[in-house]
């Protein structure tokens, strides 16, 4: 159907060909991150290759289901925004700790319990929206983009910093060639082709890697045609108080990151999130996390990698991301498909990531451009919150002596940026400044309600 004044771009249903191609583009962008959590956890707990394959397939399947819940929604579950869901990296450290002390079945028990508690506290957590004026949102979105750059750098170098060929000139040139292709397509073509610049860059970059002998299709031949991960494949979940509390603390950080992601997508798509949107998004995270524990997977939240893709392509339809969810479900059911996508060389992904993650940062800068700095203390708030937010990314060893549950919080740059910006805004801004900020933040919402397009 065509977009009209009565249909917001977020709710636009594109033709099937565009849904499939744009959806595939989203999957290719997030695939490496999607399989990283089960790989890291499986390695840390000494799981066999077959067990890790089970975790990966279950992860892809549940990621797809979680994405459908978040994008399509039902009742009070789902933000109904283009948010692609994947296993949260925030939960890796506590899951490894729980797994080493209690076992994998207790990990799944803690995941299920934490998901249920997240659904319960979702209404309370959603009330925090009033603490996110434009100066906080802009700082948070900027930190999201900046904090993703280490992942882009690792991919650009080859994917494994410990490998002998990491950072080899061939890897860097392959990534730069991918960037050049994306920029050329985006600059020279408009409409459907221009919006697929990242997908085209991935395809051409992979073709160039094949010519250089960088691709290996062995896994495709070894992968099964069909495999369904049954619920509780590792045994019935075990519940214990301490692991549940630790996992719930991780979920609090995940909810803070979900707040930033939902607000960012709301701004980029021109459909600002409100308290109801946040509450529905938290419930979807909780339900998806419960399903993850049942189907041998882990806590879920929105992947920030895809925010930049939406900003760059300007394709804002949530049904495109829902199509990505369907593709992930198919990948979880048909491992050969997942193995084929896994053959994309990491330097190619790194080249794409540099462009897209940078676009996320630009979205934050655009939001900050709406903030009034003259005669206010907003400049100081932005300076300190962004600086604090990038500390875990710029020098991770800074917090290596922090142990226990607090480590979950200080290792999340997005959480640190959010809490710093919120506290500084409350402490430094006067009532007059806060009132002006409310007027600034309300203007786009009021304009949207009147049907005015603000780009």
FIVO-308849 format. One record per residue (C-alpha): residue number from 0; chain; x, y, z. Coordinates in steps of 0.5 Angstrom, whole numbers, plus 500, padded with zeros to 3 digits. Each point is the difference from the previous one (the first is absolute). Layout:
<sites>
+-----+-----+-----+-----+-----+
! seq ! mol !   x !   y !   z !
+-----+-----+-----+-----+-----+
! NUM !   A !   X !   Y !   Z !
...
+-----+-----+-----+-----+-----+
</sites>
This chain:
<sites>
+-----+-----+-----+-----+-----+
! seq ! mol !   x !   y !   z !
+-----+-----+-----+-----+-----+
!   0 !   A ! 500 ! 500 ! 500 !
!   1 !   A ! 502 ! 507 ! 499 !
!   2 !   A ! 502 ! 505 ! 505 !
!   3 !   A ! 494 ! 505 ! 501 !
!   4 !   A ! 499 ! 506 ! 505 !
!   5 !   A ! 496 ! 495 ! 504 !
!   6 !   A ! 505 ! 495 ! 501 !
!   7 !   A ! 507 ! 501 ! 504 !
!   8 !   A ! 506 ! 498 ! 497 !
!   9 !   A ! 501 ! 495 ! 506 !
!  10 !   A ! 493 ! 497 ! 498 !
!  11 !   A ! 501 ! 499 ! 493 !
!  12 !   A ! 500 ! 493 ! 496 !
!  13 !   A ! 505 ! 500 ! 495 !
!  14 !   A ! 499 ! 495 ! 494 !
!  15 !   A ! 503 ! 493 ! 501 !
!  16 !   A ! 506 ! 501 ! 496 !
!  17 !   A ! 502 ! 506 ! 504 !
!  18 !   A ! 498 ! 497 ! 507 !
!  19 !   A ! 505 ! 494 ! 498 !
!  20 !   A ! 506 ! 504 ! 498 !
!  21 !   A ! 500 ! 505 ! 505 !
!  22 !   A ! 498 ! 495 ! 505 !
!  23 !   A ! 506 ! 496 ! 498 !
!  24 !   A ! 505 ! 506 ! 500 !
!  25 !   A ! 498 ! 501 ! 508 !
!  26 !   A ! 501 ! 493 ! 501 !
!  27 !   A ! 507 ! 500 ! 497 !
!  28 !   A ! 502 ! 506 ! 504 !
!  29 !   A ! 498 ! 497 ! 507 !
!  30 !   A ! 502 ! 492 ! 498 !
!  31 !   A ! 507 ! 501 ! 503 !
!  32 !   A ! 498 ! 503 ! 506 !
!  33 !   A ! 494 ! 495 ! 501 !
!  34 !   A ! 504 ! 494 ! 500 !
!  35 !   A ! 506 ! 503 ! 504 !
!  36 !   A ! 496 ! 499 ! 507 !
!  37 !   A ! 499 ! 492 ! 500 !
!  38 !   A ! 507 ! 499 ! 497 !
!  39 !   A ! 503 ! 504 ! 506 !
!  40 !   A ! 496 ! 497 ! 505 !
!  41 !   A ! 501 ! 493 ! 497 !
!  42 !   A ! 507 ! 501 ! 500 !
!  43 !   A ! 501 ! 502 ! 507 !
!  44 !   A ! 496 ! 494 ! 502 !
!  45 !   A ! 503 ! 495 ! 496 !
!  46 !   A ! 494 ! 498 ! 496 !
!  47 !   A ! 501 ! 495 ! 495 !
!  48 !   A ! 500 ! 502 ! 492 !
!  49 !   A ! 493 ! 497 ! 500 !
!  50 !   A ! 497 ! 503 ! 506 !
!  51 !   A ! 503 ! 507 ! 497 !
!  52 !   A ! 496 ! 499 ! 494 !
!  53 !   A ! 494 ! 499 ! 503 !
!  54 !   A ! 501 ! 506 ! 504 !
!  55 !   A ! 501 ! 504 ! 494 !
!  56 !   A ! 494 ! 497 ! 496 !
!  57 !   A ! 496 ! 501 ! 506 !
!  58 !   A ! 502 ! 507 ! 500 !
!  59 !   A ! 499 ! 502 ! 493 !
!  60 !   A ! 493 ! 497 ! 501 !
!  61 !   A ! 498 ! 504 ! 506 !
!  62 !   A ! 503 ! 506 ! 498 !
!  63 !   A ! 495 ! 500 ! 494 !
!  64 !   A ! 494 ! 499 ! 504 !
!  65 !   A ! 503 ! 505 ! 505 !
!  66 !   A ! 500 ! 505 ! 494 !
!  67 !   A ! 493 ! 498 ! 498 !
!  68 !   A ! 497 ! 501 ! 507 !
!  69 !   A ! 504 ! 507 ! 500 !
!  70 !   A ! 498 ! 503 ! 493 !
!  71 !   A ! 493 ! 497 ! 499 !
!  72 !   A ! 498 ! 500 ! 507 !
!  73 !   A ! 494 ! 497 ! 504 !
!  74 !   A ! 496 ! 503 ! 505 !
!  75 !   A ! 505 ! 504 ! 505 !
!  76 !   A ! 506 ! 496 ! 497 !
!  77 !   A ! 504 ! 503 ! 495 !
!  78 !   A ! 502 ! 507 ! 498 !
!  79 !   A ! 498 ! 500 ! 493 !
!  80 !   A ! 506 ! 503 ! 498 !
!  81 !   A ! 506 ! 497 ! 495 !
!  82 !   A ! 504 ! 497 ! 506 !
!  83 !   A ! 504 ! 494 ! 498 !
!  84 !   A ! 501 ! 496 ! 506 !
!  85 !   A ! 506 ! 496 ! 502 !
!  86 !   A ! 503 ! 497 ! 506 !
!  87 !   A ! 503 ! 505 ! 504 !
!  88 !   A ! 508 ! 500 ! 502 !
!  89 !   A ! 498 ! 503 ! 507 !
!  90 !   A ! 498 ! 494 ! 502 !
!  91 !   A ! 506 ! 496 ! 498 !
!  92 !   A ! 504 ! 501 ! 506 !
!  93 !   A ! 495 ! 498 ! 505 !
!  94 !   A ! 498 ! 494 ! 496 !
!  95 !   A ! 507 ! 497 ! 500 !
!  96 !   A ! 501 ! 502 ! 507 !
!  97 !   A ! 493 ! 496 ! 502 !
!  98 !   A ! 502 ! 494 ! 495 !
!  99 !   A ! 507 ! 499 ! 503 !
! 100 !   A ! 497 ! 500 ! 507 !
! 101 !   A ! 493 ! 497 ! 499 !
! 102 !   A ! 500 ! 497 ! 493 !
! 103 !   A ! 496 ! 501 ! 494 !
! 104 !   A ! 493 ! 498 ! 502 !
! 105 !   A ! 501 ! 505 ! 505 !
! 106 !   A ! 502 ! 506 ! 495 !
! 107 !   A ! 493 ! 498 ! 496 !
! 108 !   A ! 496 ! 500 ! 507 !
! 109 !   A ! 503 ! 507 ! 502 !
! 110 !   A ! 498 ! 503 ! 493 !
! 111 !   A ! 493 ! 497 ! 500 !
! 112 !   A ! 499 ! 503 ! 507 !
! 113 !   A ! 503 ! 507 ! 498 !
! 114 !   A ! 496 ! 500 ! 494 !
! 115 !   A ! 494 ! 499 ! 504 !
! 116 !   A ! 502 ! 506 ! 505 !
! 117 !   A ! 501 ! 505 ! 494 !
! 118 !   A ! 493 ! 499 ! 498 !
! 119 !   A ! 498 ! 501 ! 507 !
! 120 !   A ! 504 ! 507 ! 501 !
! 121 !   A ! 499 ! 502 ! 493 !
! 122 !   A ! 495 ! 506 ! 502 !
! 123 !   A ! 504 ! 502 ! 505 !
! 124 !   A ! 506 ! 501 ! 496 !
! 125 !   A ! 497 ! 503 ! 494 !
! 126 !   A ! 498 ! 506 ! 505 !
! 127 !   A ! 507 ! 502 ! 499 !
! 128 !   A ! 499 ! 503 ! 493 !
! 129 !   A ! 499 ! 507 ! 504 !
! 130 !   A ! 508 ! 500 ! 501 !
! 131 !   A ! 501 ! 500 ! 493 !
! 132 !   A ! 500 ! 507 ! 497 !
! 133 !   A ! 504 ! 501 ! 493 !
! 134 !   A ! 506 ! 502 ! 504 !
! 135 !   A ! 500 ! 493 ! 503 !
! 136 !   A ! 498 ! 496 ! 494 !
! 137 !   A ! 505 ! 503 ! 495 !
! 138 !   A ! 505 ! 499 ! 504 !
! 139 !   A ! 498 ! 493 ! 501 !
! 140 !   A ! 499 ! 498 ! 493 !
! 141 !   A ! 507 ! 503 ! 498 !
! 142 !   A ! 503 ! 496 ! 505 !
! 143 !   A ! 496 ! 494 ! 497 !
! 144 !   A ! 504 ! 501 ! 494 !
! 145 !   A ! 507 ! 501 ! 502 !
! 146 !   A ! 499 ! 494 ! 505 !
! 147 !   A ! 499 ! 496 ! 494 !
! 148 !   A ! 507 ! 502 ! 496 !
! 149 !   A ! 504 ! 495 ! 504 !
! 150 !   A ! 496 ! 494 ! 497 !
! 151 !   A ! 501 ! 503 ! 493 !
! 152 !   A ! 507 ! 501 ! 501 !
! 153 !   A ! 501 ! 492 ! 502 !
! 154 !   A ! 496 ! 498 ! 494 !
! 155 !   A ! 504 ! 505 ! 496 !
! 156 !   A ! 506 ! 497 ! 502 !
! 157 !   A ! 498 ! 493 ! 499 !
! 158 !   A ! 495 ! 498 ! 506 !
! 159 !   A ! 505 ! 497 ! 504 !
! 160 !   A ! 505 ! 504 ! 504 !
! 161 !   A ! 505 ! 494 ! 502 !
! 162 !   A ! 500 ! 498 ! 493 !
! 163 !   A ! 507 ! 501 ! 496 !
! 164 !   A ! 497 ! 503 ! 494 !
! 165 !   A ! 496 ! 505 ! 504 !
! 166 !   A ! 500 ! 507 ! 497 !
! 167 !   A ! 504 ! 498 ! 494 !
! 168 !   A ! 500 ! 505 ! 494 !
! 169 !   A ! 495 ! 495 ! 496 !
! 170 !   A ! 495 ! 500 ! 506 !
! 171 !   A ! 500 ! 508 ! 500 !
! 172 !   A ! 500 ! 500 ! 493 !
! 173 !   A ! 494 ! 496 ! 499 !
! 174 !   A ! 496 ! 504 ! 505 !
! 175 !   A ! 502 ! 506 ! 497 !
! 176 !   A ! 498 ! 497 ! 493 !
! 177 !   A ! 493 ! 499 ! 503 !
! 178 !   A ! 499 ! 507 ! 503 !
! 179 !   A ! 502 ! 502 ! 493 !
! 180 !   A ! 495 ! 496 ! 497 !
! 181 !   A ! 494 ! 502 ! 505 !
! 182 !   A ! 502 ! 507 ! 499 !
! 183 !   A ! 500 ! 500 ! 493 !
! 184 !   A ! 493 ! 496 ! 500 !
! 185 !   A ! 497 ! 505 ! 505 !
! 186 !   A ! 502 ! 506 ! 496 !
! 187 !   A ! 499 ! 498 ! 493 !
! 188 !   A ! 493 ! 497 ! 501 !
! 189 !   A ! 494 ! 502 ! 503 !
! 190 !   A ! 494 ! 496 ! 502 !
! 191 !   A ! 500 ! 492 ! 501 !
! 192 !   A ! 507 ! 499 ! 497 !
! 193 !   A ! 503 ! 506 ! 505 !
! 194 !   A ! 496 ! 497 ! 506 !
! 195 !   A ! 504 ! 494 ! 499 !
! 196 !   A ! 507 ! 503 ! 500 !
! 197 !   A ! 502 ! 496 ! 506 !
! 198 !   A ! 497 ! 493 ! 497 !
! 199 !   A ! 503 ! 501 ! 493 !
! 200 !   A ! 507 ! 502 ! 504 !
! 201 !   A ! 500 ! 494 ! 504 !
! 202 !   A ! 499 ! 496 ! 493 !
! 203 !   A ! 505 ! 503 ! 496 !
! 204 !   A ! 505 ! 500 ! 506 !
! 205 !   A ! 499 ! 492 ! 501 !
! 206 !   A ! 501 ! 499 ! 492 !
! 207 !   A ! 506 ! 504 ! 501 !
! 208 !   A ! 502 ! 496 ! 506 !
! 209 !   A ! 499 ! 494 ! 496 !
! 210 !   A ! 504 ! 502 ! 494 !
! 211 !   A ! 506 ! 501 ! 506 !
! 212 !   A ! 499 ! 493 ! 503 !
! 213 !   A ! 497 ! 503 ! 506 !
! 214 !   A ! 493 ! 496 ! 500 !
! 215 !   A ! 499 ! 493 ! 503 !
! 216 !   A ! 494 ! 496 ! 498 !
! 217 !   A ! 502 ! 493 ! 504 !
! 218 !   A ! 495 ! 502 ! 506 !
! 219 !   A ! 494 ! 500 ! 494 !
! 220 !   A ! 501 ! 493 ! 498 !
! 221 !   A ! 501 ! 498 ! 507 !
! 222 !   A ! 494 ! 503 ! 503 !
! 223 !   A ! 493 ! 496 ! 501 !
! 224 !   A ! 494 ! 502 ! 495 !
! 225 !   A ! 495 ! 500 ! 506 !
! 226 !   A ! 501 ! 500 ! 507 !
! 227 !   A ! 495 ! 502 ! 505 !
! 228 !   A ! 503 ! 502 ! 507 !
! 229 !   A ! 495 ! 497 ! 505 !
! 230 !   A ! 498 ! 504 ! 507 !
! 231 !   A ! 504 ! 498 ! 506 !
! 232 !   A ! 505 ! 496 ! 495 !
! 233 !   A ! 505 ! 500 ! 506 !
! 234 !   A ! 496 ! 498 ! 505 !
! 235 !   A ! 494 ! 503 ! 505 !
! 236 !   A ! 502 ! 507 ! 502 !
! 237 !   A ! 502 ! 501 ! 507 !
! 238 !   A ! 498 ! 506 ! 505 !
! 239 !   A ! 505 ! 503 ! 505 !
! 240 !   A ! 499 ! 507 ! 503 !
! 241 !   A ! 507 ! 503 ! 500 !
! 242 !   A ! 501 ! 498 ! 492 !
! 243 !   A ! 493 ! 503 ! 499 !
! 244 !   A ! 502 ! 507 ! 504 !
! 245 !   A ! 506 ! 500 ! 496 !
! 246 !   A ! 496 ! 499 ! 493 !
! 247 !   A ! 495 ! 505 ! 502 !
! 248 !   A ! 505 ! 505 ! 501 !
! 249 !   A ! 503 ! 499 ! 493 !
! 250 !   A ! 493 ! 501 ! 498 !
! 251 !   A ! 499 ! 507 ! 503 !
! 252 !   A ! 506 ! 502 ! 496 !
! 253 !   A ! 497 ! 497 ! 494 !
! 254 !   A ! 494 ! 504 ! 501 !
! 255 !   A ! 504 ! 506 ! 501 !
! 256 !   A ! 503 ! 499 ! 493 !
! 257 !   A ! 493 ! 498 ! 497 !
! 258 !   A ! 498 ! 507 ! 502 !
! 259 !   A ! 506 ! 503 ! 496 !
! 260 !   A ! 498 ! 495 ! 494 !
! 261 !   A ! 493 ! 502 ! 500 !
! 262 !   A ! 501 ! 507 ! 501 !
! 263 !   A ! 505 ! 500 ! 494 !
! 264 !   A ! 496 ! 496 ! 495 !
! 265 !   A ! 494 ! 505 ! 502 !
! 266 !   A ! 504 ! 506 ! 498 !
! 267 !   A ! 503 ! 497 ! 494 !
! 268 !   A ! 493 ! 497 ! 497 !
! 269 !   A ! 496 ! 507 ! 502 !
! 270 !   A ! 496 ! 496 ! 505 !
! 271 !   A ! 502 ! 502 ! 507 !
! 272 !   A ! 499 ! 495 ! 505 !
! 273 !   A ! 496 ! 501 ! 507 !
! 274 !   A ! 499 ! 497 ! 506 !
! 275 !   A ! 495 ! 495 ! 497 !
! 276 !   A ! 505 ! 498 ! 495 !
! 277 !   A ! 506 ! 499 ! 505 !
! 278 !   A ! 495 ! 496 ! 504 !
! 279 !   A ! 498 ! 495 ! 494 !
! 280 !   A ! 507 ! 500 ! 498 !
! 281 !   A ! 503 ! 497 ! 507 !
! 282 !   A ! 494 ! 495 ! 500 !
! 283 !   A ! 502 ! 498 ! 494 !
! 284 !   A ! 508 ! 499 ! 502 !
! 285 !   A ! 497 ! 496 ! 506 !
! 286 !   A ! 496 ! 496 ! 496 !
! 287 !   A ! 505 ! 498 ! 495 !
! 288 !   A ! 505 ! 499 ! 506 !
! 289 !   A ! 495 ! 495 ! 503 !
! 290 !   A ! 500 ! 496 ! 493 !
! 291 !   A ! 507 ! 501 ! 499 !
! 292 !   A ! 501 ! 496 ! 507 !
! 293 !   A ! 495 ! 495 ! 498 !
! 294 !   A ! 503 ! 499 ! 493 !
! 295 !   A ! 507 ! 499 ! 502 !
! 296 !   A ! 502 ! 508 ! 499 !
! 297 !   A ! 501 ! 506 ! 504 !
! 298 !   A ! 498 ! 507 ! 502 !
! 299 !   A ! 498 ! 505 ! 494 !
! 300 !   A ! 500 ! 507 ! 498 !
! 301 !   A ! 500 ! 504 ! 494 !
! 302 !   A ! 506 ! 500 ! 496 !
! 303 !   A ! 503 ! 507 ! 499 !
! 304 !   A ! 504 ! 498 ! 494 !
! 305 !   A ! 494 ! 501 ! 496 !
! 306 !   A ! 498 ! 507 ! 502 !
! 307 !   A ! 505 ! 502 ! 495 !
! 308 !   A ! 498 ! 496 ! 494 !
! 309 !   A ! 493 ! 503 ! 501 !
! 310 !   A ! 503 ! 507 ! 501 !
! 311 !   A ! 504 ! 499 ! 493 !
! 312 !   A ! 495 ! 497 ! 496 !
! 313 !   A ! 494 ! 504 ! 503 !
! 314 !   A ! 495 ! 493 ! 499 !
! 315 !   A ! 496 ! 501 ! 507 !
! 316 !   A ! 495 ! 495 ! 499 !
! 317 !   A ! 500 ! 495 ! 506 !
! 318 !   A ! 497 ! 495 ! 495 !
! 319 !   A ! 507 ! 500 ! 497 !
! 320 !   A ! 503 ! 498 ! 507 !
! 321 !   A ! 495 ! 495 ! 501 !
! 322 !   A ! 502 ! 497 ! 493 !
! 323 !   A ! 507 ! 499 ! 503 !
! 324 !   A ! 497 ! 496 ! 506 !
! 325 !   A ! 497 ! 495 ! 495 !
! 326 !   A ! 507 ! 499 ! 497 !
! 327 !   A ! 503 ! 499 ! 506 !
! 328 !   A ! 495 ! 495 ! 502 !
! 329 !   A ! 501 ! 496 ! 493 !
! 330 !   A ! 508 ! 501 ! 502 !
! 331 !   A ! 498 ! 496 ! 507 !
! 332 !   A ! 496 ! 495 ! 496 !
! 333 !   A ! 505 ! 499 ! 494 !
! 334 !   A ! 507 ! 500 ! 503 !
! 335 !   A ! 503 ! 500 ! 493 !
! 336 !   A ! 497 ! 507 ! 498 !
! 337 !   A ! 503 ! 503 ! 507 !
! 338 !   A ! 507 ! 497 ! 498 !
! 339 !   A ! 499 ! 503 ! 493 !
! 340 !   A ! 499 ! 507 ! 503 !
! 341 !   A ! 506 ! 498 ! 505 !
! 342 !   A ! 505 ! 500 ! 494 !
! 343 !   A ! 500 ! 508 ! 499 !
! 344 !   A ! 507 ! 502 ! 502 !
! 345 !   A ! 501 ! 504 ! 506 !
! 346 !   A ! 503 ! 506 ! 497 !
! 347 !   A ! 494 ! 501 ! 495 !
! 348 !   A ! 496 ! 500 ! 506 !
! 349 !   A ! 505 ! 505 ! 503 !
! 350 !   A ! 499 ! 504 ! 494 !
! 351 !   A ! 493 ! 501 ! 501 !
! 352 !   A ! 500 ! 501 ! 507 !
! 353 !   A ! 504 ! 506 ! 500 !
! 354 !   A ! 495 ! 503 ! 495 !
! 355 !   A ! 494 ! 498 ! 504 !
! 356 !   A ! 503 ! 501 ! 507 !
! 357 !   A ! 502 ! 507 ! 498 !
! 358 !   A ! 493 ! 501 ! 498 !
! 359 !   A ! 497 ! 499 ! 507 !
! 360 !   A ! 505 ! 505 ! 503 !
! 361 !   A ! 497 ! 505 ! 495 !
! 362 !   A ! 493 ! 499 ! 502 !
! 363 !   A ! 503 ! 501 ! 507 !
! 364 !   A ! 503 ! 507 ! 497 !
! 365 !   A ! 494 ! 502 ! 497 !
! 366 !   A ! 496 ! 499 ! 506 !
! 367 !   A ! 505 ! 504 ! 504 !
! 368 !   A ! 499 ! 506 ! 495 !
! 369 !   A ! 493 ! 501 ! 502 !
! 370 !   A ! 503 ! 501 ! 507 !
! 371 !   A ! 501 ! 507 ! 503 !
! 372 !   A ! 507 ! 501 ! 502 !
! 373 !   A ! 500 ! 508 ! 501 !
! 374 !   A ! 498 ! 502 ! 507 !
! 375 !   A ! 500 ! 493 ! 502 !
! 376 !   A ! 504 ! 495 ! 503 !
! 377 !   A ! 499 ! 495 ! 495 !
! 378 !   A ! 507 ! 500 ! 497 !
! 379 !   A ! 503 ! 497 ! 506 !
! 380 !   A ! 494 ! 495 ! 501 !
! 381 !   A ! 502 ! 497 ! 493 !
! 382 !   A ! 507 ! 501 ! 501 !
! 383 !   A ! 501 ! 496 ! 506 !
! 384 !   A ! 494 ! 495 ! 499 !
! 385 !   A ! 504 ! 498 ! 493 !
! 386 !   A ! 506 ! 500 ! 503 !
! 387 !   A ! 498 ! 495 ! 505 !
! 388 !   A ! 496 ! 496 ! 495 !
! 389 !   A ! 506 ! 498 ! 496 !
! 390 !   A ! 505 ! 499 ! 506 !
! 391 !   A ! 498 ! 492 ! 500 !
! 392 !   A ! 501 ! 500 ! 492 !
! 393 !   A ! 507 ! 504 ! 500 !
! 394 !   A ! 503 ! 497 ! 506 !
! 395 !   A ! 497 ! 493 ! 502 !
! 396 !   A ! 506 ! 499 ! 506 !
! 397 !   A ! 497 ! 506 ! 503 !
! 398 !   A ! 495 ! 496 ! 504 !
! 399 !   A ! 504 ! 494 ! 500 !
! 400 !   A ! 500 ! 500 ! 508 !
! 401 !   A ! 492 ! 501 ! 501 !
! 402 !   A ! 497 ! 493 ! 502 !
! 403 !   A ! 493 ! 497 ! 501 !
! 404 !   A ! 494 ! 503 ! 497 !
! 405 !   A ! 502 ! 507 ! 500 !
! 406 !   A ! 505 ! 498 ! 494 !
! 407 !   A ! 494 ! 499 ! 496 !
! 408 !   A ! 498 ! 507 ! 500 !
! 409 !   A ! 507 ! 503 ! 500 !
! 410 !   A ! 502 ! 496 ! 493 !
! 411 !   A ! 493 ! 503 ! 497 !
! 412 !   A ! 502 ! 507 ! 497 !
! 413 !   A ! 493 ! 501 ! 498 !
! 414 !   A ! 498 ! 499 ! 507 !
! 415 !   A ! 505 ! 504 ! 502 !
! 416 !   A ! 499 ! 506 ! 495 !
! 417 !   A ! 492 ! 499 ! 502 !
! 418 !   A ! 501 ! 501 ! 507 !
! 419 !   A ! 505 ! 505 ! 500 !
! 420 !   A ! 496 ! 504 ! 495 !
! 421 !   A ! 494 ! 499 ! 504 !
! 422 !   A ! 503 ! 502 ! 507 !
! 423 !   A ! 504 ! 506 ! 497 !
! 424 !   A ! 493 ! 503 ! 497 !
! 425 !   A ! 496 ! 499 ! 506 !
! 426 !   A ! 506 ! 504 ! 504 !
! 427 !   A ! 503 ! 505 ! 495 !
! 428 !   A ! 493 ! 502 ! 497 !
! 429 !   A ! 496 ! 505 ! 503 !
! 430 !   A ! 492 ! 500 ! 499 !
! 431 !   A ! 500 ! 505 ! 495 !
! 432 !   A ! 505 ! 496 ! 496 !
! 433 !   A ! 496 ! 494 ! 501 !
! 434 !   A ! 494 ! 503 ! 498 !
! 435 !   A ! 503 ! 502 ! 493 !
! 436 !   A ! 503 ! 493 ! 499 !
! 437 !   A ! 493 ! 498 ! 501 !
! 438 !   A ! 497 ! 504 ! 495 !
! 439 !   A ! 506 ! 499 ! 495 !
! 440 !   A ! 499 ! 492 ! 501 !
! 441 !   A ! 492 ! 501 ! 499 !
! 442 !   A ! 501 ! 504 ! 493 !
! 443 !   A ! 501 ! 494 ! 496 !
! 444 !   A ! 495 ! 496 ! 503 !
! 445 !   A ! 495 ! 505 ! 499 !
! 446 !   A ! 502 ! 501 ! 493 !
! 447 !   A ! 500 ! 493 ! 499 !
! 448 !   A ! 493 ! 499 ! 503 !
! 449 !   A ! 498 ! 506 ! 495 !
! 450 !   A ! 503 ! 496 ! 494 !
! 451 !   A ! 506 ! 505 ! 499 !
! 452 !   A ! 506 ! 496 ! 498 !
! 453 !   A ! 506 ! 502 ! 503 !
! 454 !   A ! 507 ! 498 ! 497 !
+-----+-----+-----+-----+-----+
</sites>
